[in-house]
Amino acid sequence: MYLLEQQKGLRHYAKSDPFFLHFVFADPISWISVDPLDPSSTLRRHPEFSRANPVRVRVGAGDALYLPSLWFHHLTQSHGCVAVNFWYDMQFEAR
């Protein structure tokens, strides 16, 4: 779980629901090898990722963002960006 409160500047998030994770890799790993800024290289390696539909969010000063556990996300931010965030590492068991 990830909570963010933006104090200054802008952040742009592209986030995908956990359903789309199987489009990115076959074996569970702790890091996702998708580059949302270079989709052509990503699609060559993971053609199924073309079926993913990321949600794009712009977070400005005074905004808050909640990102559920296991959601893949990528962010870019403006110069002089200030934010306060909180990560809570939830323990999941795959049975």
C-alpha positions as CSV (number, residue, x, y, z in Angstrom):
1,M,0.0,0.0,0.0
2,Y,1.3,3.5,-0.9
3,L,-0.1,6.8,0.2
4,L,1.2,10.1,-1.1
5,E,0.4,13.7,-0.4
6,Q,1.9,16.2,-2.9
7,Q,3.2,19.4,-1.4
8,K,4.7,21.2,-4.4
9,G,5.2,20.5,-8.1
10,L,3.6,17.8,-10.2
11,R,3.8,14.0,-10.5
12,H,2.5,11.9,-13.3
13,Y,1.7,8.3,-12.6
14,A,0.9,5.4,-15.0
15,K,-0.5,2.6,-12.9
16,S,-1.8,-0.9,-13.8
17,D,-4.0,-3.2,-11.9
18,P,-2.4,-6.6,-10.8
19,F,-4.4,-8.4,-13.4
20,F,-2.0,-7.1,-16.0
21,L,1.1,-8.4,-14.3
22,H,1.0,-11.7,-16.2
23,F,1.4,-9.7,-19.4
24,V,4.8,-8.6,-18.2
25,F,6.5,-11.7,-17.0
26,A,6.0,-15.5,-16.8
27,D,7.8,-16.2,-13.5
28,P,7.1,-14.0,-10.4
29,I,10.0,-11.6,-9.8
30,S,10.3,-8.6,-7.6
31,W,11.0,-6.1,-10.3
32,I,9.0,-5.5,-13.5
33,S,11.1,-5.0,-16.7
34,V,8.7,-2.7,-18.5
35,D,9.8,0.7,-19.7
36,P,6.6,2.8,-20.2
37,L,8.7,5.5,-21.8
38,D,9.9,3.2,-24.5
39,P,6.9,1.1,-25.5
40,S,8.5,-0.3,-28.6
41,S,11.3,-2.1,-26.7
42,T,8.7,-3.3,-24.1
43,L,6.4,-4.7,-26.7
44,R,9.2,-6.6,-28.4
45,R,10.0,-8.4,-25.1
46,H,6.4,-8.6,-23.8
47,P,3.9,-8.4,-26.7
48,E,1.0,-9.2,-24.4
49,F,1.6,-5.9,-22.6
50,S,-0.2,-4.2,-25.5
51,R,-3.4,-5.5,-23.9
52,A,-2.7,-3.6,-20.6
53,N,-4.6,-0.4,-20.1
54,P,-2.7,1.7,-17.5
55,V,-4.6,4.5,-15.7
56,R,-2.8,7.8,-16.0
57,V,-3.0,10.2,-13.0
58,R,-1.7,13.8,-12.6
59,V,-1.0,14.7,-8.9
60,G,-0.6,18.3,-8.1
61,A,0.0,20.4,-4.9
62,G,-2.6,19.5,-2.3
63,D,-3.6,16.3,-4.0
64,A,-3.4,12.8,-2.4
65,L,-2.9,9.4,-4.1
66,Y,-3.7,5.9,-2.9
67,L,-2.0,3.1,-4.7
68,P,-3.2,-0.4,-3.6
69,S,-0.7,-3.2,-3.0
70,L,0.6,-5.1,-6.0
71,W,-0.3,-2.3,-8.5
72,F,2.6,-1.7,-11.0
73,H,3.3,2.0,-11.3
74,H,5.7,4.4,-13.0
75,L,6.1,8.0,-12.2
76,T,7.7,11.2,-13.6
77,Q,7.9,14.4,-11.6
78,S,8.6,18.1,-12.2
79,H,11.7,19.9,-11.0
80,G,11.3,21.1,-7.4
81,C,8.8,18.4,-6.5
82,V,8.1,17.9,-2.8
83,A,5.8,15.1,-1.5
84,V,5.3,13.1,1.6
85,N,4.6,9.4,1.2
86,F,4.0,6.3,3.2
87,W,4.7,2.7,2.2
88,Y,3.2,-0.2,4.1
89,D,4.7,-3.6,3.0
90,M,1.9,-6.1,3.2
91,Q,2.8,-9.8,3.5
92,F,1.2,-12.0,0.9
93,E,1.3,-15.8,0.8
94,A,0.8,-17.6,-2.6
95,R,-1.0,-20.9,-1.9
